[in-house]
Amino acid sequence: MNSTESKTRAAIDALGYHERDTGSSGVQVAILTEKIKVLTDHMKSNRKDFRSQRSLRIMVSQRARHLTYLKRTKPAKYREVVANLGLRK
């Protein structure tokens, strides 16, 4: 198990409703956040990798949509996710 998988597992344990929860919006935000961090590091050293750049933009917009949904439907869960992942300054 590499570090990304362990961080993802920790996020699922912290934000999921049950052990195998990977579909709820809070967990999806956590998984996308980990992928975004890895891809951001990749983009720092590979500036001309336009396919990864596009993938990064897609992931960021997906995360934004999940956060908007959470904010609209479950404000308490939204605050928990934002605080837990360190999003929004």
WOQUI-V155522 format. One record per residue. RES is the residue in three letters. BURIAL is + if it has 16 or more other C-alpha atoms within 10 Angstrom, else -. Layout:
res = (RES	RES)
burial = (BURIAL	BURIAL)
//
This chain:
res = (MET	ASN	SER	THR	GLU	SER	LYS	THR	ARG	ALA	ALA	ILE	ASP	ALA	LEU	GLY	TYR	HIS	GLU	ARG	ASP	THR	GLY	SER	SER	GLY	VAL	GLN	VAL	ALA	ILE	LEU	THR	GLU	LYS	ILE	LYS	VAL	LEU	THR	ASP	HIS	MET	LYS	SER	ASN	ARG	LYS	ASP	PHE	ARG	SER	GLN	ARG	SER	LEU	ARG	ILE	MET	VAL	SER	GLN	ARG	ALA	ARG	HIS	LEU	THR	TYR	LEU	LYS	ARG	THR	LYS	PRO	ALA	LYS	TYR	ARG	GLU	VAL	VAL	ALA	ASN	LEU	GLY	LEU	ARG	LYS)
burial = (-	-	-	-	-	-	-	+	+	-	+	+	+	+	+	+	-	-	-	-	-	+	-	-	+	+	+	+	+	+	+	+	+	+	+	+	-	-	+	-	-	-	+	-	-	-	-	-	-	-	-	+	+	-	-	+	-	-	+	+	-	-	+	-	-	+	+	-	-	+	-	-	-	-	-	-	+	+	-	-	+	+	-	-	-	-	-	-	-)
//
